[in-house]
Amino acid sequence: MCLTVFLTVSIMGVTIAVKMDFAGLNEAGAMEDTQNACQEDEIMKKSWRRNVKRMVLAAGFALALSCTAYADETTFVAGTSVNGLGISNMTVEQATQHIADFYASDYKLTIKEKGGKTEVISGPEIGYSVGLPEGCLQQILDQQNASGRISGPDADNKHRADMTGSFDSAALDAKIGSLNAIGGSSIVTTADAYVSGYQEGQPFTIVPEVRGNNVDREKTAQVIRDAAARGETEVDLEAAGCYYAPSVTKDDETLKNLCDTMNRCREMTVTYTFGGQSEVLDPATICSWITGSAEGQIQLNMDQVNAYVQTLASKYDTAGTARTFHTATGRDVSVTGPFGWKIDQAGEAQALADVIRAAQSQSREPVYASRAVDRSAAEWGSTYVETDLTAQHVYMIKDGAVVWDAPCVTGNVSKNYTTPPGLYSLTYKQRDRILRGQKKADGKYEYETPVSYWMPFNGGIGFHDANWRSKFGGAIYQTSGSHGCVNLPPAKAAALYDLVYAGIPVICYN
């Protein structure tokens, strides 16, 4: 016996017709005609239940096929997002408009800052709009359709797109400038660890670094501009490296060594020697000049260092001061001039700073701009050349004795070429030199005079031979003198040339 059943099922608007054939009366094998009616009824019930189950399964399978066949391939699957913005169940056109509308009205760029703080820049504030690459959304939809439109928690339907954001640059820069991260009252400036300044009776110690929340303004502004240009909704300033970080910490070995060096300054002295006199720079004074550390070295109050060196100079410099000179003829005269002791104050201040930074006690002479021969009253020593401008005579003194002398002719007084008195030193000596006066408007010199022996001591003024003169000494210089030089007889000039040397003191007096 065979039974045929037609079943119609309607689910979610889809109607499915299922045809089922039942040959269940004999499915367990051949039935004996002699079986009683009760047995037949029971067999038919079991067969019916089994085939109904098969029918339902078939209907479900048919429904699945129908749903797949009728699915809308023009919309994005559930859970689809682009750059964090959801576009589920939207067409490409709808998604395009949705994205445009969002960024024009609802776009917000959240600025994540240290300490969990955030600030927001909204799209309307900066005239924001955004554009997607052509065909970007359609490509995403095509990929979903090609892969079977998979959705659900295990499906990855989050997409990134290189959006091109547009905004009012001036408006954005104004918003950036108003951020609390840029100019807020709660900003703490990052600072390196350093060694403390001097406190009387206290050792130098390391002051720990400060890990603040101040940002590199230009970098921060650029990071925000770039994020807005890409259509991003969040930017983390700390992750982007916008915050300043200390470059030197309290555990820095160089800083520790520097602190040790500074503490050695508490025990160092610097002793200055000036002939038989000395000046001792004590530890307390040295340490009082120390203001701390920076860039790996001791920082000093250079105003105080300079003042100390200036004090030394005012006490021990002699150059430019009046000194008493005992002449070869037995007179005592007062003379001044550039010859003498003169501390190079800038050079010595720097040298002293370097000594302190090394924290090494020492005895030293200062750096000199000019030096005399001796620290005694007669600081020109016992070997020098003197010129008596009144007597018109020159003497060479060696080891305290006159070893050479000669008459001379000095600068013409009537023409205001008078040779200036003073304490000088020989600059150099040179053979066969042409002495020239000032250049005139026509390009020629006032004079050009060849000499065999040239020994300058005061700029363009010096000793030299004068073979054009037949007489020397007396009152010649009053009206027929030189342009300022000390003229000597040729043979005498040659002898003096052999006796003198660069640096020998030269004293001119009236």
C-alpha positions as CSV (number, residue, x, y, z in Angstrom):
1,M,0.0,0.0,0.0
2,C,1.4,3.5,-0.9
3,L,0.2,6.8,0.4
4,T,1.1,10.2,-1.2
5,V,0.9,13.5,0.9
6,F,1.3,17.1,-0.3
7,L,2.4,19.6,2.4
8,T,2.5,23.4,2.0
9,V,4.6,25.4,4.4
10,S,4.9,29.3,4.6
11,I,7.8,30.8,6.6
12,M,8.8,34.5,6.6
13,G,6.8,35.0,3.5
14,V,8.3,32.1,1.6
15,T,5.9,29.3,0.6
16,I,7.2,25.8,0.2
17,A,5.3,22.8,-1.2
18,V,6.6,19.4,-0.3
19,K,5.4,16.0,-1.8
20,M,5.9,13.0,0.4
21,D,5.3,9.3,-0.6
22,F,4.7,6.8,2.1
23,A,5.1,3.1,1.5
24,G,5.2,2.4,5.1
25,L,2.8,-0.4,5.2
26,N,5.5,-2.9,4.2
27,E,8.7,-0.9,5.2
28,A,9.6,-3.4,7.9
29,G,9.4,-6.3,5.5
30,A,6.5,-8.2,4.1
31,M,3.4,-8.2,6.3
32,E,1.4,-11.2,6.8
33,D,-2.1,-10.8,5.6
34,T,-3.1,-12.6,8.7
35,Q,-1.8,-9.9,11.0
36,N,-4.5,-8.4,13.1
37,A,-5.8,-4.8,12.7
38,C,-4.1,-3.5,15.8
39,Q,-0.7,-4.4,14.5
40,E,-1.4,-2.6,11.3
41,D,-2.6,0.5,13.1
42,E,0.6,0.7,15.2
43,I,2.9,0.2,12.2
44,M,1.1,3.0,10.3
45,K,1.4,5.5,13.2
46,K,5.2,4.9,13.5
47,S,5.6,5.3,9.8
48,W,3.7,8.5,9.8
49,R,5.8,10.1,12.6
50,R,9.0,9.2,10.8
51,N,8.0,10.7,7.5
52,V,6.6,13.9,9.1
53,K,10.1,14.5,10.6
54,R,11.6,14.0,7.1
55,M,9.1,16.5,5.7
56,V,10.0,19.1,8.2
57,L,13.7,18.7,7.6
58,A,13.1,18.9,3.9
59,A,11.1,22.1,4.4
60,G,13.8,23.7,6.4
61,F,16.4,22.8,3.8
62,A,14.2,24.3,1.1
63,L,13.8,27.4,3.2
64,A,17.5,27.9,3.5
65,L,17.9,27.5,-0.2
66,S,15.2,30.0,-0.8
67,C,16.6,32.6,1.7
68,T,20.0,32.4,0.0
69,A,18.4,32.7,-3.4
70,Y,16.4,35.7,-2.3
71,A,19.1,37.5,-0.2
72,D,19.7,41.3,-0.9
73,E,23.2,41.6,-2.3
74,T,22.9,45.4,-2.6
75,T,23.4,46.0,1.1
76,F,26.2,45.5,3.5
77,V,26.0,42.6,6.0
78,A,25.3,43.2,9.7
79,G,28.3,44.4,11.6
80,T,29.9,46.3,8.7
81,S,31.9,49.4,9.6
82,V,34.3,51.7,7.8
83,N,36.9,53.5,10.0
84,G,34.6,52.7,13.0
85,L,31.4,54.1,11.5
86,G,28.6,51.5,11.1
87,I,27.0,51.0,7.7
88,S,25.1,47.7,8.3
89,N,22.2,46.9,5.9
90,M,22.9,50.1,3.9
91,T,23.4,50.3,0.1
92,V,26.5,51.8,-1.3
93,E,24.7,55.1,-1.9
94,Q,23.1,55.1,1.6
95,A,26.5,54.4,3.2
96,T,28.2,57.1,1.2
97,Q,25.6,59.7,2.3
98,H,25.7,58.4,5.8
99,I,29.4,58.8,6.1
100,A,29.3,62.3,4.5
101,D,26.5,63.4,6.9
102,F,28.3,62.0,9.9
103,Y,31.6,63.7,9.3
104,A,29.8,67.0,8.4
105,S,27.6,67.1,11.5
106,D,28.5,64.4,14.0
107,Y,32.3,64.0,13.4
108,K,34.3,64.3,16.6
109,L,38.0,63.9,17.0
110,T,38.7,62.8,20.6
111,I,42.1,63.8,21.9
112,K,43.4,61.3,24.5
113,E,45.8,62.8,27.0
114,K,47.8,61.8,30.0
115,G,46.0,60.9,33.1
116,G,42.9,59.6,31.3
117,K,41.9,63.1,30.2
118,T,40.2,63.8,26.9
119,E,39.3,66.8,24.8
120,V,37.1,66.9,21.7
121,I,37.2,68.8,18.4
122,S,33.9,68.5,16.6
123,G,33.4,68.6,12.8
124,P,31.1,71.7,12.7
125,E,33.8,73.7,14.6
126,I,36.3,73.3,11.9
127,G,34.0,73.1,8.8
128,Y,34.8,69.4,8.4
129,S,34.0,67.2,5.4
130,V,35.4,63.9,4.2
131,G,35.7,62.0,1.0
132,L,36.3,58.3,0.4
133,P,38.4,56.8,-2.4
134,E,36.4,56.2,-5.5
135,G,34.8,52.7,-5.5
136,C,35.9,51.9,-2.0
137,L,32.5,51.0,-0.6
138,Q,31.5,49.1,-3.7
139,Q,34.6,47.0,-3.4
140,I,33.8,46.1,0.2
141,L,30.3,45.1,-0.8
142,D,31.6,43.0,-3.7
143,Q,34.0,41.2,-1.4
144,Q,31.1,40.4,1.0
145,N,29.0,39.0,-1.7
146,A,31.8,37.0,-3.1
147,S,32.6,35.4,0.3
148,G,29.1,34.4,1.0
149,R,28.0,37.4,3.0
150,I,29.3,36.1,6.3
151,S,28.3,38.0,9.4
152,G,28.1,37.4,13.2
153,P,30.5,37.8,16.1
154,D,33.2,35.6,14.4
155,A,33.2,37.6,11.1
156,D,35.6,40.5,10.6
157,N,33.6,43.2,8.8
158,K,35.5,46.1,10.1
159,H,37.2,48.0,7.3
160,R,39.7,50.8,7.1
161,A,39.7,53.3,4.3
162,D,42.1,56.1,3.4
163,M,39.7,59.0,3.9
164,T,40.6,62.5,2.8
165,G,39.4,65.0,5.3
166,S,38.9,68.6,4.5
167,F,38.7,71.4,7.1
168,D,39.3,75.0,7.8
169,S,43.0,75.0,8.7
170,A,42.8,78.3,10.6
171,A,39.8,77.1,12.6
172,L,41.5,73.8,13.4
173,D,44.7,75.6,14.5
174,A,42.7,77.8,16.7
175,K,41.0,74.8,18.4
176,I,44.4,73.1,18.8
177,G,45.8,76.3,20.4
178,S,42.9,76.3,22.9
179,L,43.4,72.7,24.1
180,N,44.2,72.3,27.7
181,A,47.0,70.0,26.7
182,I,48.7,72.9,24.9
183,G,48.1,75.9,27.3
184,G,46.1,74.7,30.3
185,S,46.7,75.8,33.8
186,S,47.4,72.3,35.0
187,I,50.4,71.7,32.8
188,V,53.5,70.5,34.6
189,T,56.8,71.0,32.7
190,T,59.0,68.0,32.2
191,A,62.5,68.5,33.6
192,D,65.7,66.6,33.7
193,A,67.3,65.4,37.0
194,Y,70.1,67.7,38.1
195,V,72.5,68.4,40.9
196,S,71.3,71.0,43.4
197,G,73.0,74.4,43.9
198,Y,75.2,75.2,46.9
199,Q,73.7,75.4,50.4
200,E,76.2,76.4,53.1
201,G,77.2,73.4,55.1
202,Q,75.3,71.0,53.0
203,P,76.5,68.5,50.4
204,F,75.4,68.7,46.8
205,T,72.5,66.3,46.0
206,I,70.6,65.0,43.0
207,V,67.2,66.5,42.4
208,P,65.0,63.9,40.6
209,E,63.6,64.4,37.2
210,V,60.0,65.7,36.7
211,R,57.8,63.7,34.4
212,G,55.4,66.4,33.4
213,N,52.5,66.7,30.9
214,N,53.8,69.4,28.6
215,V,53.7,68.6,24.9
216,D,55.8,69.4,21.9
217,R,53.4,72.0,20.5
218,E,54.3,71.7,16.9
219,K,54.4,67.9,16.9
220,T,51.0,67.8,18.7
221,A,49.5,70.2,16.2
222,Q,50.8,68.1,13.3
223,V,49.6,64.8,14.8
224,I,46.1,66.3,15.2
225,R,46.1,67.8,11.7
226,D,47.1,64.4,10.2
227,A,44.5,62.5,12.2
228,A,41.8,64.9,11.0
229,A,43.0,64.7,7.4
230,R,42.7,60.9,7.6
231,G,39.2,61.0,9.1
232,E,40.2,59.4,12.3
233,T,38.0,59.8,15.3
234,E,40.6,59.4,18.0
235,V,44.3,60.3,18.5
236,D,46.4,59.4,21.5
237,L,49.0,62.1,22.2
238,E,51.1,59.9,24.5
239,A,51.2,57.0,22.0
240,A,52.1,59.5,19.3
241,G,55.1,60.6,21.3
242,C,53.9,64.2,21.8
243,Y,54.8,64.5,25.4
244,Y,58.3,65.6,26.5
245,A,60.2,63.0,28.4
246,P,63.2,63.7,30.7
247,S,66.5,62.8,29.0
248,V,68.4,62.6,32.3
249,T,67.1,60.7,35.3
250,K,68.2,60.5,38.9
251,D,69.8,57.1,38.2
252,D,72.0,58.5,35.4
253,E,75.6,57.4,36.0
254,T,77.0,60.6,34.5
255,L,74.8,62.7,36.8
256,K,76.0,60.7,39.8
257,N,79.6,61.2,38.9
258,L,79.0,64.9,38.4
259,C,77.4,65.1,41.9
260,D,80.5,63.4,43.3
261,T,82.7,65.9,41.5
262,M,80.8,68.8,42.9
263,N,81.1,67.5,46.4
264,R,84.9,67.3,45.9
265,C,84.7,71.1,45.2
266,R,83.9,71.4,48.9
267,E,87.4,70.4,49.7
268,M,89.4,72.1,46.9
269,T,91.5,75.2,46.8
270,V,93.1,77.3,44.1
271,T,96.3,79.2,45.0
272,Y,97.4,82.1,42.8
273,T,101.0,83.1,42.8
274,F,102.3,86.6,42.0
275,G,106.0,86.4,42.6
276,G,106.4,86.3,46.4
277,Q,102.7,86.9,47.0
278,S,99.8,84.6,46.8
279,E,96.0,84.5,46.8
280,V,94.1,81.5,48.0
281,L,90.6,80.7,46.7
282,D,88.9,78.7,49.4
283,P,86.3,75.9,49.1
284,A,83.4,77.9,50.6
285,T,83.9,80.7,48.0
286,I,84.3,78.2,45.2
287,C,81.1,76.3,46.2
288,S,79.1,79.5,46.6
289,W,79.6,80.1,42.9
290,I,78.1,76.7,42.0
291,T,74.5,77.1,40.8
292,G,73.9,73.5,40.0
293,S,74.4,71.3,36.9
294,A,73.3,71.2,33.3
295,E,74.3,69.3,30.2
296,G,76.6,67.1,32.2
297,Q,78.8,69.8,33.7
298,I,79.0,72.1,36.8
299,Q,77.2,75.4,36.3
300,L,78.8,78.5,37.8
301,N,77.7,82.0,38.4
302,M,80.2,83.5,35.9
303,D,79.5,87.0,37.2
304,Q,81.0,86.0,40.5
305,V,83.9,84.3,38.8
306,N,84.6,87.3,36.6
307,A,84.4,89.6,39.7
308,Y,87.0,87.6,41.5
309,V,89.4,87.7,38.5
310,Q,88.8,91.4,38.2
311,T,89.8,91.8,41.8
312,L,93.0,90.0,41.2
313,A,93.7,92.2,38.2
314,S,93.1,95.4,40.1
315,K,95.5,94.3,42.7
316,Y,98.3,92.7,40.7
317,D,98.2,94.3,37.2
318,T,101.0,96.8,36.6
319,A,100.7,97.5,32.8
320,G,99.5,101.1,32.3
321,T,100.5,102.2,35.8
322,A,103.2,104.7,36.7
323,R,106.5,103.2,37.8
324,T,109.8,104.6,38.9
325,F,112.7,103.9,36.6
326,H,116.4,104.4,37.6
327,T,118.2,105.6,34.5
328,A,121.7,104.8,33.2
329,T,122.7,108.4,34.2
330,G,121.5,107.9,37.8
331,R,118.2,109.8,37.6
332,D,114.8,108.4,38.8
333,V,112.0,109.1,36.4
334,S,108.3,108.2,36.4
335,V,107.2,106.2,33.3
336,T,104.0,104.5,32.2
337,G,103.2,102.3,29.3
338,P,101.8,99.0,28.1
339,F,104.8,97.0,29.3
340,G,104.0,95.2,32.6
341,W,101.8,92.5,34.1
342,K,98.3,92.4,32.8
343,I,95.8,89.5,33.4
344,D,93.7,88.4,30.5
345,Q,90.5,88.6,32.5
346,A,88.2,86.8,30.1
347,G,90.8,84.0,29.5
348,E,91.5,83.6,33.2
349,A,87.8,83.5,34.2
350,Q,87.2,80.7,31.7
351,A,90.4,78.9,32.9
352,L,89.3,79.2,36.5
353,A,85.8,77.8,35.6
354,D,87.5,74.8,34.0
355,V,89.7,74.2,37.1
356,I,86.6,74.3,39.3
357,R,84.7,71.9,37.0
358,A,87.6,69.5,37.3
359,A,87.5,69.8,41.1
360,Q,91.3,69.6,41.4
361,S,93.2,71.8,43.8
362,Q,96.2,73.5,42.3
363,S,98.6,76.4,42.5
364,R,98.7,78.5,39.3
365,E,99.5,81.7,37.7
366,P,96.7,83.5,35.9
367,V,96.5,83.7,32.2
368,Y,98.3,86.9,31.2
369,A,97.6,89.3,28.3
370,S,101.1,90.7,28.9
371,R,104.0,89.8,31.2
372,A,106.9,91.7,32.7
373,V,110.3,90.2,33.5
374,D,110.1,90.3,37.2
375,R,107.5,90.8,40.0
376,S,109.9,93.2,41.9
377,A,109.7,97.0,41.6
378,A,112.1,96.9,38.7
379,E,109.9,94.5,36.7
380,W,111.8,95.1,33.5
381,G,114.6,93.2,35.0
382,S,118.3,93.8,34.5
383,T,118.4,93.7,30.7
384,Y,116.7,96.4,28.6
385,V,117.1,99.3,26.2
386,E,116.5,102.8,27.4
387,T,116.2,106.0,25.4
388,D,116.8,109.4,27.0
389,L,114.6,111.6,24.8
390,T,116.0,114.8,26.4
391,A,119.6,113.9,26.1
392,Q,119.0,112.1,22.7
393,H,121.0,109.1,23.8
394,V,120.3,105.3,23.8
395,Y,121.7,102.7,26.2
396,M,121.7,99.0,26.1
397,I,121.8,97.5,29.6
398,K,122.6,93.8,30.0
399,D,122.7,92.2,33.3
400,G,122.7,95.6,35.0
401,A,125.7,97.0,33.0
402,V,125.8,99.3,30.0
403,V,127.1,97.2,27.1
404,W,126.3,99.6,24.3
405,D,125.2,103.2,23.8
406,A,124.8,105.7,21.0
407,P,123.5,109.2,20.2
408,C,120.2,109.3,18.4
409,V,117.7,111.6,16.7
410,T,114.1,111.1,17.7
411,G,110.8,112.6,16.5
412,N,110.5,116.1,15.1
413,V,109.0,118.2,17.8
414,S,108.3,121.2,15.5
415,K,106.1,118.9,13.2
416,N,104.4,117.2,16.2
417,Y,106.2,113.9,15.5
418,T,107.6,113.7,19.0
419,T,108.6,110.2,20.1
420,P,106.3,109.3,23.0
421,P,107.8,108.3,26.3
422,G,106.7,105.1,28.0
423,L,107.4,101.5,28.9
424,Y,107.3,99.1,25.9
425,S,108.8,95.9,24.7
426,L,110.5,95.1,21.4
427,T,107.9,93.6,19.0
428,Y,110.3,91.9,16.6
429,K,113.5,92.7,14.6
430,Q,113.9,92.6,10.8
431,R,116.7,93.2,8.2
432,D,116.3,95.3,5.1
433,R,112.9,96.9,5.5
434,I,111.3,99.8,3.6
435,L,109.6,102.1,6.0
436,R,106.6,103.9,4.6
437,G,104.5,106.8,5.7
438,Q,100.7,107.1,5.2
439,K,99.3,106.6,1.7
440,K,98.2,109.8,0.1
441,A,95.1,110.4,-2.2
442,D,97.2,109.9,-5.3
443,G,98.2,106.4,-4.1
444,K,101.8,107.4,-3.2
445,Y,103.2,107.3,0.3
446,E,104.3,110.3,2.3
447,Y,107.7,108.7,2.4
448,E,109.5,105.5,1.6
449,T,112.7,104.9,3.4
450,P,114.8,101.7,3.1
451,V,116.7,100.7,6.3
452,S,119.0,97.8,7.0
453,Y,118.1,97.2,10.6
454,W,114.5,97.6,11.8
455,M,113.5,97.1,15.5
456,P,109.9,98.3,16.3
457,F,108.6,98.7,19.9
458,N,105.6,101.0,19.7
459,G,103.5,100.3,16.7
460,G,105.3,101.9,13.8
461,I,107.9,103.5,16.0
462,G,111.2,101.7,16.4
463,F,115.0,101.8,16.3
464,H,116.7,101.8,12.9
465,D,119.8,103.0,11.0
466,A,119.7,106.4,9.3
467,N,122.5,106.6,6.7
468,W,121.2,109.9,5.4
469,R,122.2,111.7,8.6
470,S,125.7,112.9,9.2
471,K,125.1,114.0,12.8
472,F,123.2,112.5,15.8
473,G,122.3,113.8,19.2
474,G,122.0,117.4,20.4
475,A,118.9,119.4,19.4
476,I,118.5,118.1,15.9
477,Y,115.2,116.4,16.9
478,Q,113.6,119.8,17.7
479,T,113.3,120.9,14.1
480,S,114.8,118.2,11.9
481,G,113.9,115.0,13.7
482,S,112.3,111.8,12.5
483,H,108.6,110.9,12.0
484,G,108.8,109.4,15.5
485,C,111.4,106.6,15.2
486,V,114.7,106.6,17.0
487,N,117.4,107.2,14.3
488,L,120.8,105.6,15.0
489,P,124.2,105.7,13.2
490,P,124.4,102.7,10.9
491,A,127.2,100.9,12.6
492,K,125.6,101.5,16.0
493,A,122.3,100.2,14.7
494,A,124.0,97.0,13.5
495,A,125.5,96.4,16.9
496,L,122.3,97.0,18.7
497,Y,120.5,94.6,16.3
498,D,122.7,91.8,17.4
499,L,122.1,92.5,21.1
500,V,118.3,92.9,21.3
501,Y,115.5,90.3,20.9
502,A,111.7,90.2,20.7
503,G,110.2,91.0,24.1
504,I,113.2,92.9,25.5
505,P,111.9,95.9,27.6
506,V,112.3,99.3,26.0
507,I,112.0,102.4,28.2
508,C,111.7,105.9,26.7
509,Y,111.8,108.9,29.1
510,N,112.4,112.6,29.2
